[in-house]
Amino acid sequence: MALSQQVTLKNNFGETSTFPNAYIKVDKVEATKTVCTVFVSTLKGRDEQVLVSNIYSFVSDLNGENHLKQAYLHLKALPEFANATDC
């Protein structure tokens, strides 16, 4: 399970780079009864170098899907992943 979308990033020198098929994957999910913390990596492409890593949190649903599936559903609901597709 992963997402794919075009990603544009700015480096420390103010230069931007666009990656048309960036690969976004959940590396780890830490869950309590109420909160899930999701560690996400955005890669240049599948099996390529990591471009950026981020951490997201959301309120988990103990009666819902497993935490990994909930994590991907949460990411897809965020504006920054609005154009992401499943891959």
Residue pairs with C-beta under 8 A, 6 or more apart in sequence:
1 25
1 26
1 68
1 69
1 72
1 86
2 23
2 24
2 25
2 26
2 46
2 86
2 87
3 23
3 24
3 25
3 72
3 75
3 76
3 81
3 84
3 85
3 86
3 87
4 21
4 22
4 23
4 24
4 84
4 85
4 86
4 87
5 22
5 24
5 81
5 83
5 84
5 85
6 18
6 19
6 20
6 21
6 22
6 83
7 18
7 19
7 22
7 24
7 42
7 51
8 16
8 17
8 18
8 19
9 16
9 17
9 19
9 51
9 52
10 16
11 17
19 44
19 45
19 51
21 45
22 42
22 43
22 44
22 45
22 51
23 42
23 43
23 44
23 45
23 46
23 48
23 87
24 40
24 41
24 42
24 43
24 75
24 81
24 84
25 40
25 41
25 43
26 38
26 39
26 40
26 68
26 71
26 72
26 75
27 39
27 40
27 41
27 53
28 38
28 39
29 36
29 37
29 38
29 39
29 67
29 68
29 71
30 36
30 37
30 39
31 37
31 60
31 67
32 60
33 60
33 62
34 59
34 60
35 57
35 58
35 59
35 60
36 57
36 58
36 59
36 60
36 67
36 70
36 71
36 74
37 55
37 56
37 57
38 55
38 56
38 57
38 58
38 71
38 74
38 75
39 53
39 54
39 55
40 53
40 54
40 55
40 56
40 75
41 50
41 52
41 53
42 50
42 51
42 52
42 53
42 54
43 49
43 50
43 51
44 51
46 87
56 71
56 74
56 75
56 78
58 70
58 71
58 74
60 67
60 70
61 70
64 70
65 73
75 81
75 84
76 84
